[in-house]
Amino acid sequence: MGIIKNITSNSGPALVYLTALLLAGFATGINLKFGPAAGMAIFLFPAALLLIILLADRPFTAFLALFSLNYVISGLSRYADFIAPGIFMDMMLILVLIIVILQLFRKENPLKFRDTLHTLTLLSFIWFAYCLFQIFNPNSSGIVAWATSVRGVGMYFFFIVLLTSLFVKSYSDVRKILVLWAVLSIFAVSKAVMQKTFGFDFAEQRWLDAGGRTTHIIYSGIRYFSIFTDAANFGTGIAFTMVVFGISSIYLKELRLKIFFAVTALICSYGMIISGTRGSLAVPFIGLIMFALLSKNLKVILLTVVVVSAGFWFLTETYYGHGNQYIRRMRSAFNPEDPSLLVRLENQRILRIYMDNKPLGAGLGMSRGNTTSYIPDPVLALIPNDSWYVLVWVETGIVGLIMHLLILMYILLHGSFLVMFRLKTAEIKGIVTAMLCGISGIYVAAYSIEILGQFPFAFITFICMTIVFISPSLEKRLIDEKSQY
């Protein structure tokens, strides 16, 4: 515990541990007397202190812990009512930032802040700054509404880019992140399979009874949601995972890892199917098209055209497999007369009129059900966004939407340039290609789901974006490592 010893040299580390244990005992007493919420609030302090002590000299492990908690936090909150996912993740982010600051006390700081000096850090900061200045938006009701939304819309993007740039230093680090992601994804699909095989447990049933039933037990069958907020988040995110690991497995040289990633992709494809999420189909379709373009290989392009065309023909022009509820639901995604699509288009038409005189938006936090909490609004309170882009448009205006879309497009174009003209090593180039294909699919799917503002795949998408931007330095280190052998 090098850092802690430097800081606590006068009192000794034992005093730190003793204080943490006493606070834990005090929190237990408060919990018994005043309830779990009060006890948890006090208990989090010693828990956070212990976490800092354990991870102060292991910054990358702290980053992996953040990754893991981000993945499971929505599921945990379903079983423990006192867990507020946003607040818990904010606290974890603060802890990781404290660990970053503690590195300054080391004689040799392993974190190089110059690694954060790239275009994506600047772009994410510009977007974050725009969201910060939304507090002055005359249409907003004030700081409370703004604070509920600024984290998901702008803050997480900037801080995840910053932390990923600091912690991810080598191809080995990227591999560890991918392996952890794969393990968590297999667990998530396994949980969905348990829901399908054995039924929902008490917490899941309680969630369904509280309103989830209306969108998850429907005429076309049951939509399984695993450990995520809902089936749309699960299906779209696990499709993203499928694309990343499926394409990565093509490029990897290590046989065991290649097989593991390919199996992970197959497992995730099943998870996507049983989620019953129509919007998730965009991820593999767009991901395959992007893969063909990045390959610059005529055979791959022709094969992709055949596969995508065959899939589109199967779902739109035939009735094969129509007895299967999941195939029927997939087919409905291509129906221009689908009732849910028509409702969505009508909602957007009404919003277009409402937003005509609000170029800076209605203010952060002033969409969805939040509106009734701050300013009763007959339009925004009744119309769901049903889309990440609609949410950004409503809350930040056409100015914010254009800025946001330009940033997203630049990320894709810059990454494509790196893959096609800069990156040379199969490992780095393959992983970056896979991530770009997954990201492009997420971009399209975000039209029908607010996935870029939800746990866990908002964080994971931002991590992938950052890996794309720092890939030249990762490749340089990999080449240097290979040259030493």
N, C-alpha and C positions, 0 to 999 in steps of 0.2 A: 504494500500500500504506500508507494513512494510519495505521492502527493499529500495524502492525509498525514503521513509522518512529518512532512515538512511544515504543514499548517498547524498541527497539534503537538509540536515538539515540547511545549511547556507543560501541558497537562497529560500527555500520553494518550495513545489510541484507546486504552482501556476505559478512560473516562467517557469517551464518545459512545462506546458500546453500552456502558452502564446507563448513560443518560437515555439512550434509545430504548433500552429495555424497560426503564422506569416509565417512560412516556407510553410505551405499549401497554403496561399494566394499568396506567391511569385511563387510557382510552377504553380498555376493557370494562372498567368500572363505570365510565360514562355511558358506554353502550348498554349495560345492564339497567342503568337508572333512567336514561333519557331516550333510549332507542338506537337503532343501528345507524341512522343518518348522522346523529351527533357523535357517536363513537367513531364512525368511519372518518369524519372530518378531523378528529384528533389523531386517530391511528395513522392517517396518511403521512403525518409529519415524521414520526420515527421510521416508518416504512421507507419514506423517501430518503431519509438520512442514511439508513442501512444500504439502500440501493446505490446511493452516491459513493459510499465507502467501498462497496463491492466492485463497482464499475469505474471508479475514478481512474484507475490505471489500465482500464480495458475499454477505451472509447469505441472501438468497432463493435465490441460485444454489446455496449449500450445501444448502438444503432440497430443491431439485430433484435434486441429486446423491444425497441420502439416498433420495429417492423412486425414482430410477432403480436404485440398487444394491439396494434392497429388492425391486424387480421381478425382477431377473435373478440374485440371489444363489443361489437354489436350483439353477438351471441351471448356474451356474459351478461349484458344488460337485460336480456330477456329473462334471466334466472334471478337476477338481483336488482330489484326496483331502484335501489339507492345509487346504482351506477349510472351516471350520465356520460355517455360515450364522449361527447365533445369536451366536457370538463376533464375527464380522465386523460384524454389524449393531450389536452393543453398542459396538464400537469406533467405528463411524461415528456413532452417537448421541453418544458422548462428545466426538468431534471437533466436532460441530455445537453441542453445549452449550458447548464452549470458545470457539467463534466467537461465541456469544451473550454470554458473559462478556467477550470482547474488545471488544464494542460499548460497554461501560462506560467504556473509555478514550477514546472519541471525544467530541469537544466537543459534537456533536449526535448523540445516540444515536438511530438510526433505529427501534430496537425499543422499543415502549411497553409496559411490563409491565402497565399497567392494562388492556391488551387481553385479558389472560388472566383477568380477573376476571368470569367468567360461570359459570352453573350447571354446565355440563359439566365445567369444570376442577375444581369442588368435588366433583362426583359421582365423577369418575375418581380423584381423590385419596382419597376415602373408600374406594373399592374397593381401591385400591393399599394403603392403610393396613391394611385387613382382611387382605389377602394378606401384608403384612409381619408382622403379628401371628400368622400361621399358623406361624411358626417355633417358637412355643411350644405348638403342638398336640401333646398327649401321644401321639397315634397316629403321628406322623411319626418317621422314623429320625434326623432331625437336619438340620444346615445344608446338607449336600451335596444331599440330595433336594429340600429346599426351594429351593435356588438354581437347580436345573435347571428348575424350573417357574414360579417367581415372575415371571420376565421375561415369558413368553408369556401368563400368566394375568392379571397385574396391572400390571407395570411399563410395558410398551410403551403400553398404553392411556393412562396418565397423561402420559407424556412426549410422545407424538405429539399429544395434545390441546394440551399446553402449547406445543410448537414450532409447530404450525399456527396457534394463536392469535397467536403473536408474528410469524410470517413472512408470513402471508396478510393483506394489508391492503386489497386492492381487487379489483374485478371483473376487472381485467386480470391480476392474480396467479392468480385462479381459472381464467381462460381458459388461461393458460400451463400450469397443472397438468393441465387437461383435454386439451390438445393433446399434451403429453408422454405422458399416460396412453394416449391413442388411438394414438400412434405405437408405443409399447411393446406394446400389445395386438395391433396389426396384425402386428408382428414375431412375437409369440408364436403367433398363429394360422398365420402363414406357416411357422413351424418345425414345427407339427403337420402341416400339409399336406405338408411335405418328408418327415416320417416316414411319412405315408400313401403318398406317391408313390414315394419312393426307398428306403424302409426305414430302420431304425435305424442310427445310427453306432456307433462302437466303445464310447463311453462309455455310451450308452443301452442297448446290448446287454449291456454288463457289468452295468448296473443291473438289467436284466431277469433275467439269469442269477443274480444274487444274491438273488432272491426276488420281484422285481416281476412276473415272468411269471405267477405264480399269480392275480393280480388284473387283469392287463392283456391277456393273451392267453388268452381264455376261450371257452367253447362258443358264445357269441353273436357272437364276432368280436374284433377288436383294438381296444383302447381307447388312444387317443393322448393323450399327456401334455405335449407341447411342452417348455417350459423349467421346468416346475413340479415339485413333489414327487411328484405322481401325477395320474392322469386326473380324479379327483374334485375335486381342488383346481383343476385347469385348467378343467374343465367348469363348475363352480359359479361360479368367479371370472370367467370370460369371459362367463357369462350375466349376472352382475351388471353387467359393463361394457356389455353389449348393452342392458340396460334403461336405464342412466344416459345413454348416448349417443343411444339411440333417442328417448327422451322429451325430452332436451335439444334435439335437432334440431328439434323441433316449435316450440319457443319462440324460438329464436335468430333475430335479424333479419338478421345478416350472411350473405349467400347462400353464399359460399365455405365458411364455417365450418359452416353448416347442412348443406350437401351432404357435407362431410368427415365430420361426426359421424354422418349417416345411413348413409354407406358403411361407417364403422367398426362401426356396430351390425349391419349385414348380414353383414360379415366375421366378427364375433364370434358371430353366430347359427350360422354354419357350424362354427366352432370348438366351440361347445357340442354340436352334433350329433355330430361325429366323436370327441368325448371319451367317448361312450358312458356318460355319467354320469346316472343316473336322477334323483338328487336335485336336479340342476341345473334340472329342469323347474319346481320350486317357485318359482324366482326370477322368470321371466317371468309365470307365472300369478298369483302374489301381487302382483308389481309392477304388472300391469295393473289388478288389483282396487283397489290402493291409488291408482293414477292416477285411476281413475274417481271414487273417494270424494273425493279432493282437488280434483278439477275443479269440483265443485258444479254440473255441467252435466248436465241430464237426458239430452240426446242422447248425450253421451260415456258416461254410465252405461249406457244401453240398448245402445249399440254394444259396450261392454266385456262386458256380460252375454252378448250374442250370440256374440262371439268366444271368450270363455272357455268357454261352454257347448258351442260347436261343437268346440273343441279337446278338451274332456273327452269328448264323445260320440264323436269320431273315434277316440280312444285306448282307450276302454273298451267301446264298443258295436259297433265295426266291425272288419273285418280288412283294410281297404284298406291297401295298401302293406306287407302283412305279410311279403312276400318280402325287404324291406329290413332288414338286421340292426339298424340304428339305430332304426327305428320299432318293431321287435319289442322291443328293449330298453326303449324308452320305455313301451311298453304294460305291461311287467312291473312298472313302478313303481306301477301302480294295482291290482295283483293282491294281495288281502288274504291269499292263501295262498302268497305268494312265500317260498321257503325262507330267503333271507337276512333277510327281515323277521321271520319266525318265530323265527330264531336270535337276532336282536337283542332281540325282546321277551322271550325266555326269559332272556337275559343280564341284562336289566334287572330281571326278577323275582328272580333270584338276588342281584343287587346290592342290591335293596330290602331283602331280609332281612339281608344283611351290614351295611348302613348304618343299620339300625334304632336302634342304640345309639351312633351317631357323628354327633351334630347339627352338629359343626364339621368333619366330614369325616375322611378317613384321612390327611390332610396333603398339602401341595403336593409333587408329584413322586412320589406314592405310587399311581400308576395306570399302566396299560399295561406295557410291558416293563421300565420303570424299577424296578418293585417287586422284581424278582429281584436287582437290583444292590444294594439297600439292606436290605430285610427280606423274606426269602422268605415269600410270602403265597400260599396255595393258591387263593384266590379272585381277588384283584386281578391276580395274575401270569398267570392263564389267560383272563380275560375282557377283551376289547377294549372300549373305550368306544364307538367308532363314532358319537360325537356330541359336540359341544362342550358341550352342557348336561349330559350324563352325566359328562363329565370334570370340569366345575365342581362338580357334585353330589358326586362321589366324593372330590375333593381338598379341597373347602371345606365340604362338608356341606349339609344342607337350609337352614341359616341363610345360607350363602354363595350358594346357588342362588337363594333368594328375593330376596336383596339384588341379585344380578346381574340377575335378570329384571325387577325393579322399575326398575333404572337403564335397562335397554334399552327398556322400555315408556315410561318418561318421555321418553327421547330422541325416540321416535316421536311421542308425543302433543304434546310441545312444538314439534317441527318442523311437525306438522300444523296446530297453532294459528297458527304464523307464516305458513304458506302460505295458509291460509284467511282470516285476518283482519288480518295485519300487512303483509306484503310486497305491493308495488304494481307495481314495474317488471318488465316481461316477462322480462328477462335473468336477474335474480337469482331471481325467483319460479320461473321455468322450471327453472333448474339445481338449486335446492333441492328442487323437486318431484321431479325425476329422481333425485336422490340419496336422498330418502326412500323412493321406490318401490324402488330397488335395495336399500337397507338392509332394508326390510321383507321382501324376498325372501330376503336373506341370513339374517335371523332364522329363517325357516322352514327353509331349507336346512341351517342349523347343527344341526338335529336329527339329520341323517344324516352330517355331516362336521364335523371340528374346525376349520372355516375361520376362525373368529375368533381362532385361536391359531397360524395358519400364515402364512408369507410367500407371496405379497406382499399378499394381500387383507385381512389383519388391519389392517396399517398403512393401506391405502387406505380401508377402512371407517371407521377412526378419523378420518382426514382429512376424509372426507365428513361424518361426524357433527359435527365441529368447524365446518366451513363452514356447516352448517345453523344452528348456534347463533350464529355471528358474522354471519350474513346481514343482520340489521338495520343493523349498522354498515357493512357492505359496500354496502348499498343507499343509505345516507345519503351515503357518499363518491361513489357513482356519480351520484346526483342533483346533488350539489354540483359535480361535474366538468361535467355537462351544462349546468348553469346558468351556467357561465363562458363558454360559447360562444354 
